Amino acid sequence: MSVNIRRQTTKPPPSKKHVRDWTGLRVRTLRDMRNGRHTLPAGTLATVVRAGFGKGLEIESEKCSTCGVQMTMTCVTDRDVEIVTPVTDRPVKD
């Protein structure tokens, strides 16, 4: 009995060559996303934490200003997000 493993095809971000170049980019979700417990609404700002070949993107949302909840979604396709701006390095505190 053979096992069928379906892999996601993630394209590199515009003007880049590698899928791993998604890591660190700031994105906005284009549709509602659900995991087993929570829903991330469309228009949520997030950061791409990991971009694996065949696994899709792993994104981490901003913390909610009211309750402080921060969600992580995995297996997100590149068609479900749009790039807002790249994440800049945080300044070092003296």
ZICOR-V652863 format. One record per backbone hydrogen bond with DSSP energy under -0.5 kcal/mol. NH is the residue of the N-H (numbers start at 0). CO is the residue of the C=O. If there is no record, write none. Layout:
NH/CO
NH/CO
This chain:
4/2
5/3
6/4
7/53
9/7
10/8
12/17
15/12
20/17
21/18
22/19
23/47
24/21
25/84
26/45
27/81
28/43
29/79
30/79
32/39
34/37
39/32
40/38
42/28
43/40
45/26
46/59
47/24
48/46
48/57
49/57
51/55
54/51
55/51
56/75
57/49
58/56
58/72
59/46
60/70
61/44
63/68
67/63
72/58
75/56
79/76
80/77
81/27
83/25
84/25
86/23
